[in-house]
Amino acid sequence: MTVQERLRPGKYRLTVDDYLRLAADGTFGDRRTELIEGDIWIMSPAHTPHARIQGALALAIGQALARRTGPMLLIAPSVRLSDETMPEPDLVLASDHRDGVLPGAKVQLAVEIADSTLATDLTLKQTLYARAGIAEYWVVDVRGAVIHQMWAPAGEVYAEVRKIPFGETITAMVVDGFMVATDCL
């Protein structure tokens, strides 16, 4: 019996393990993808404004981390939030993890940079991160020149939210004494 004979027509939700097997087999080629609630999403290209802000913020976070011990900065890691969801946030602060997919439980802060994805990052992705218990979530609104800072996950939402304009210092709520100057953005 072949796979084609066993599968009936219809939509199938993938697990993270299915998705990782497909990726390992080269199914996605050089396309950037995420697994969101069992569906494969092709990610938008990272255009210059997105890449510039990602680089500048990564440098600012790295400089702030250099003065302290604690979490490490990861750029665009795959984060397993559940058996059916594995996004790739643009930046992550996480406790030490060296091999394989980063478990959501190790993530202290997830950052999405929104050039063309603001609506999704502030709705669906916010729900996914809150549901997974990610303690703090930032959405960097490239066009609006603000960072949406969210913390205190409560079910599918964050109980605390504020906006920090570019140029001001943002203080993380879940990493003691961690501040990042955003004048570089």
C-alpha positions as CSV (number, residue, x, y, z in Angstrom):
1,M,0.0,0.0,0.0
2,T,1.4,3.5,-0.9
3,V,0.9,6.7,0.9
4,Q,-1.5,7.9,-1.9
5,E,-3.7,4.8,-1.3
6,R,-3.9,5.4,2.5
7,L,-4.6,9.2,2.4
8,R,-8.0,10.4,1.6
9,P,-8.6,13.8,-0.1
10,G,-8.8,16.6,2.4
11,K,-6.8,19.0,4.5
12,Y,-4.3,17.5,6.9
13,R,-2.8,19.2,10.0
14,L,0.9,18.6,10.3
15,T,2.7,18.1,13.6
16,V,6.1,19.7,14.3
17,D,7.6,16.2,13.8
18,D,6.0,15.9,10.3
19,Y,7.1,19.4,9.4
20,L,10.7,18.7,10.5
21,R,10.8,15.5,8.4
22,L,9.6,17.4,5.4
23,A,12.1,20.2,5.9
24,A,14.9,17.6,6.4
25,D,13.9,16.0,3.1
26,G,14.3,19.4,1.3
27,T,10.5,19.8,0.6
28,F,10.6,23.5,1.1
29,G,13.8,24.2,-0.9
30,D,15.2,27.6,0.1
31,R,11.8,29.0,1.1
32,R,11.5,30.3,4.6
33,T,8.6,28.6,6.3
34,E,6.8,28.4,9.7
35,L,4.4,25.8,11.0
36,I,1.3,27.6,12.4
37,E,-1.4,25.6,14.0
38,G,-0.6,22.6,11.7
39,D,-0.4,24.7,8.5
40,I,2.8,25.5,6.6
41,W,3.2,29.3,6.1
42,I,5.6,30.6,3.5
43,M,7.2,33.7,5.1
44,S,7.5,37.1,3.4
45,P,10.9,38.1,2.2
46,A,12.9,40.2,4.7
47,H,13.1,43.5,2.8
48,T,15.7,46.1,3.6
49,P,13.6,48.0,6.3
50,H,12.9,44.7,8.1
51,A,16.6,43.5,7.8
52,R,17.9,46.9,8.9
53,I,15.8,47.0,12.0
54,Q,16.5,43.4,12.9
55,G,20.2,44.0,12.6
56,A,20.1,47.2,14.6
57,L,17.9,45.8,17.3
58,A,20.0,42.6,17.5
59,L,23.1,44.7,18.0
60,A,21.5,46.9,20.7
61,I,20.2,43.8,22.5
62,G,23.6,42.1,22.2
63,Q,25.3,45.2,23.7
64,A,22.8,45.3,26.6
65,L,23.4,41.5,27.2
66,A,27.2,41.9,27.1
67,R,27.0,43.8,30.4
68,R,25.2,41.0,32.2
69,T,24.8,37.2,32.7
70,G,21.6,35.5,31.9
71,P,19.7,34.9,28.7
72,M,21.3,34.6,25.2
73,L,20.2,36.3,22.0
74,L,19.1,34.0,19.1
75,I,18.3,35.4,15.7
76,A,15.4,33.8,13.9
77,P,15.3,30.4,15.7
78,S,12.6,27.8,15.3
79,V,10.6,27.8,18.5
80,R,8.4,24.8,19.3
81,L,5.3,26.3,21.0
82,S,3.1,23.2,20.7
83,D,2.9,19.9,18.8
84,E,1.4,21.8,15.8
85,T,3.1,25.3,16.0
86,M,6.7,26.2,15.4
87,P,7.2,29.9,14.3
88,E,10.5,31.6,13.7
89,P,10.5,34.9,15.7
90,D,13.0,37.4,14.4
91,L,14.8,37.7,17.8
92,V,14.6,35.7,21.0
93,L,16.1,35.9,24.4
94,A,16.3,32.4,25.8
95,S,17.9,30.4,28.5
96,D,20.8,28.2,27.4
97,H,19.9,25.8,24.6
98,R,22.4,24.3,22.2
99,D,20.8,21.6,20.1
100,G,17.7,21.2,17.9
101,V,14.6,23.2,18.0
102,L,14.2,25.7,20.8
103,P,11.5,24.7,23.2
104,G,9.0,27.5,24.0
105,A,9.6,27.0,27.7
106,K,13.2,28.3,27.3
107,V,12.0,31.6,25.7
108,Q,11.9,34.6,27.9
109,L,11.2,37.2,25.2
110,A,10.1,36.8,21.6
111,V,10.4,39.7,19.1
112,E,8.7,39.9,15.7
113,I,9.6,42.7,13.3
114,A,6.6,43.7,11.4
115,D,7.1,45.4,8.0
116,S,4.2,43.7,6.2
117,T,3.0,41.4,8.9
118,L,1.7,43.8,11.6
119,A,-1.9,42.5,11.7
120,T,-0.8,38.9,12.0
121,D,1.9,39.6,14.6
122,L,-0.6,41.6,16.8
123,T,-3.4,39.0,16.5
124,L,-2.6,35.4,15.7
125,K,1.0,35.3,16.7
126,Q,0.2,37.2,19.9
127,T,-2.3,34.5,20.7
128,L,0.1,31.7,20.0
129,Y,2.9,33.2,22.1
130,A,0.5,34.0,25.0
131,R,-1.1,30.6,24.9
132,A,2.4,29.0,25.0
133,G,3.3,31.1,28.1
134,I,6.0,33.2,26.4
135,A,6.6,35.7,29.2
136,E,7.2,38.7,27.1
137,Y,6.5,39.6,23.4
138,W,7.5,42.6,21.4
139,V,6.2,43.5,18.0
140,V,8.4,46.1,16.3
141,D,6.1,48.1,14.0
142,V,8.5,49.3,11.3
143,R,6.0,51.7,9.6
144,G,4.5,53.0,12.8
145,A,7.9,53.5,14.5
146,V,6.8,51.9,17.8
147,I,7.4,48.7,19.7
148,H,4.3,47.0,21.1
149,Q,5.5,45.5,24.3
150,M,3.3,42.8,25.9
151,W,3.8,40.7,29.0
152,A,1.9,38.7,31.6
153,P,0.3,36.1,29.4
154,A,-3.2,35.1,30.5
155,G,-4.7,32.4,28.4
156,E,-4.6,33.6,24.8
157,V,-3.8,37.3,25.5
158,Y,-1.3,39.4,27.3
159,A,-2.6,41.2,30.4
160,E,-0.2,44.1,30.1
161,V,0.5,46.1,26.9
162,R,2.3,49.3,26.2
163,K,3.8,51.1,23.2
164,I,7.3,52.4,23.1
165,P,8.2,54.9,20.4
166,F,11.4,54.4,18.5
167,G,14.2,56.5,20.1
168,E,13.1,55.7,23.7
169,T,14.6,53.1,26.0
170,I,12.5,49.9,26.4
171,T,12.8,48.1,29.7
172,A,12.0,44.4,29.6
173,M,9.4,43.3,32.2
174,V,10.6,39.7,32.6
175,V,14.4,40.1,32.5
176,D,15.5,42.0,35.6
177,G,17.3,45.3,34.8
178,F,17.4,44.6,31.0
179,M,17.0,47.8,29.0
180,V,17.6,48.5,25.3
181,A,18.0,51.9,23.7
182,T,16.0,52.1,20.5
183,D,17.6,55.3,19.1
184,C,19.3,53.0,16.6
185,L,15.9,52.2,15.0
